[in-house]
């Protein structure tokens, strides 16, 4: 192939590549469709709706972050971690991606990874409620109830009526064998949320271990 032909071919490929890029209107349409499909709980379809955008911008933070979330909702945790990983390469300090990874690892019962992600997130946002909550859960499940208690207590002194942390503290106290404190915590939870199912489950667990 002659040099002029090669140059012409390359220029044509460039033109085709530019022409293949979605317009701003097409990008908006793809995202709108994705959000509508998510509302219908069609998570795989919602992700595929973004294919034109992902094909044109495979390293895009926004599209990978969204596809990570949709993969998580669909229970496709391998893809979720892959998409979140790409997003994190674009914005390594992103706390929203860290939270996404925490949810994925929690769903996978990968508690060491959950604790690690939360620890990293808390270096930037120490009292972040999501990171603190999941770090405490992970530490408790990993058999480190005392460490989990310290995390939760740092929050309950600042948010004394946060039901999620009160129920988690009750689980921690149960793991520590402090059943009298569990009952006191559950009473506080029932005052704030009389039908709290987590509290009911903890109470049943405590009764079963008598």
DARA-V218641 format. One record per residue. N is the residue number from 0. RES is the residue in one letter. PHI is phi in degrees with one decimal (none if undefined). BURIAL is I if it has 9 or more other C-alpha atoms within 8 Angstrom, else O. D_FIRST is the distance of its C-alpha to the first C-alpha in whole Angstrom. Layout:
n=<N,N>
res=<RES,RES>
phi=<PHI,PHI>
burial=<BURIAL,BURIAL>
d_first=<D_FIRST,D_FIRST>
This chain:
n=<0,1,2,3,4,5,6,7,8,9,10,11,12,13,14,15,16,17,18,19,20,21,22,23,24,25,26,27,28,29,30,31,32,33,34,35,36,37,38,39,40,41,42,43,44,45,46,47,48,49,50,51,52,53,54,55,56,57,58,59,60,61,62,63,64,65,66,67,68,69,70,71,72,73,74,75,76,77,78,79,80,81,82,83,84,85,86,87,88,89,90,91,92,93,94,95,96,97,98,99,100,101,102,103,104,105,106,107,108,109,110,111,112,113,114,115,116,117,118,119,120,121,122,123,124,125,126,127,128,129,130,131,132,133,134,135,136,137,138,139,140,141,142,143,144,145,146,147,148,149,150,151,152,153,154,155,156,157,158,159,160,161,162,163,164,165,166,167,168,169,170,171,172,173,174,175,176,177,178,179,180,181,182,183,184,185,186,187,188,189,190,191,192,193,194,195,196,197,198,199,200,201,202,203,204,205,206,207,208,209>
res=<X,X,X,X,X,X,X,X,X,X,X,X,X,X,X,X,X,X,X,X,X,X,X,X,X,X,X,X,X,X,X,X,X,X,X,X,X,X,X,X,X,X,X,X,X,X,X,X,X,X,X,X,X,X,X,X,X,X,X,X,X,X,X,X,X,X,X,X,X,X,X,X,X,X,X,X,X,X,X,X,X,X,X,X,X,X,X,X,X,X,X,X,X,X,X,X,X,X,X,X,X,X,X,X,X,X,X,X,X,X,X,X,X,X,X,X,X,X,X,X,X,X,X,X,X,X,X,X,X,X,X,X,X,X,X,X,X,X,X,X,X,X,X,X,X,X,X,X,X,X,X,X,X,X,X,X,X,X,X,X,X,X,X,X,X,X,X,X,X,X,X,X,X,X,X,X,X,X,X,X,X,X,X,X,X,X,X,X,X,X,X,X,X,X,X,X,X,X,X,X,X,X,X,X,X,X,X,X,X,X>
phi=<none,-72.9,-56.9,-62.0,-68.3,-62.3,-61.5,-63.5,-62.7,-63.2,-66.0,-66.7,-61.2,-62.9,-64.7,-62.2,-61.2,-65.2,-64.9,-76.7,-66.9,-67.8,-74.9,-59.4,-65.3,-68.5,-65.9,-60.3,-62.8,-63.5,-68.6,-60.2,-61.8,-62.0,-65.9,-64.8,-67.3,-62.9,-59.0,-87.3,62.2,-98.1,-69.2,-65.3,-65.5,-63.2,-71.6,-65.6,-60.7,-93.0,-53.8,-61.3,-71.8,-64.9,-67.2,-78.2,-132.4,-64.0,-99.9,-58.7,-62.0,-62.0,-69.6,-72.6,-62.7,-66.6,-68.4,-63.2,-62.8,-66.3,-64.7,-61.7,-61.9,-79.2,79.8,-95.6,-72.6,-63.9,-66.6,-59.0,-65.2,-63.8,-65.5,-61.3,-62.5,-64.2,-60.0,-68.7,-67.7,-81.7,-134.6,-58.8,-91.6,-64.8,-79.1,-68.3,-69.7,-57.5,-64.3,-61.8,-64.9,-62.1,-63.1,-63.9,-67.0,-66.0,-64.3,-85.1,60.3,-92.0,-70.2,-63.7,-67.4,-59.4,-61.6,-64.9,-62.5,-65.8,-62.8,-64.1,-61.8,-73.0,-64.7,-93.8,-132.5,-59.7,-99.5,-58.6,-64.1,-65.1,-64.6,-64.5,-61.8,-71.5,-65.7,-63.2,-59.3,-61.9,-62.7,-62.4,-63.7,-79.5,85.8,-111.0,-62.3,-64.3,-65.8,-63.8,-60.8,-62.9,-62.8,-66.2,-63.3,-65.8,-92.6,-66.0,-73.0,-100.7,-131.6,-62.6,-107.6,-75.3,-63.3,-59.9,-76.0,-66.1,-69.2,-65.3,-63.7,-62.8,-64.2,-65.1,-63.6,-65.1,-65.2,-84.6,79.6,-99.2,-67.2,-63.4,-72.0,-61.7,-61.1,-64.1,-67.4,-65.6,-61.3,-64.2,-64.3,-64.7,-65.1,-80.6,-147.4,-57.8,-109.0,-61.6,-73.9,-65.1,-64.4,-60.5,-63.4,-65.7,-63.1,-65.6,-63.6,-65.6,-64.3,-69.6,-96.8,-69.2>
burial=<O,O,O,O,O,I,O,O,O,O,O,O,O,O,O,O,O,O,O,O,I,I,O,O,O,O,I,O,O,I,I,O,I,I,I,I,I,I,O,O,O,I,I,I,I,I,I,O,I,I,O,I,I,I,O,I,O,O,I,I,I,O,I,I,I,I,I,I,I,I,I,I,O,O,O,I,I,O,I,I,I,I,I,I,O,I,I,I,O,I,O,O,O,O,O,O,I,I,I,I,I,I,I,I,I,I,O,O,O,I,I,O,I,I,I,O,I,I,I,O,I,I,O,O,O,O,I,O,O,O,I,I,I,I,I,I,I,I,I,I,I,O,O,I,I,O,I,I,I,O,I,I,I,I,I,I,O,O,O,O,O,O,I,O,I,I,I,I,I,I,I,I,I,I,I,O,O,I,I,O,I,I,I,O,I,I,O,I,I,I,O,O,O,O,O,I,O,O,I,O,O,I,I,O,O,I,O,O,O,O>
d_first=<0,4,7,8,6,7,10,11,10,12,15,15,16,18,20,20,22,24,25,26,29,32,34,38,39,37,38,42,42,40,43,46,45,44,48,49,48,50,53,53,52,49,47,44,43,44,41,39,40,38,35,33,34,33,30,29,31,32,34,36,40,41,39,40,43,44,42,44,47,46,45,49,51,49,50,46,47,44,42,44,44,40,40,43,41,38,41,43,40,39,43,45,48,48,51,51,48,50,53,50,50,53,54,51,53,56,55,54,57,55,58,57,54,56,58,55,54,57,58,54,55,59,58,56,59,62,64,61,63,60,59,63,64,61,62,65,64,62,65,67,65,64,68,68,71,72,69,68,72,71,68,70,73,71,70,73,75,73,72,76,75,72,72,69,70,74,73,70,73,75,73,73,77,77,75,77,80,81,82,85,82,80,83,83,80,79,82,81,78,80,81,78,76,79,77,74,73,72,75,77,74,75,79,78,77,80,82,80,81,84>
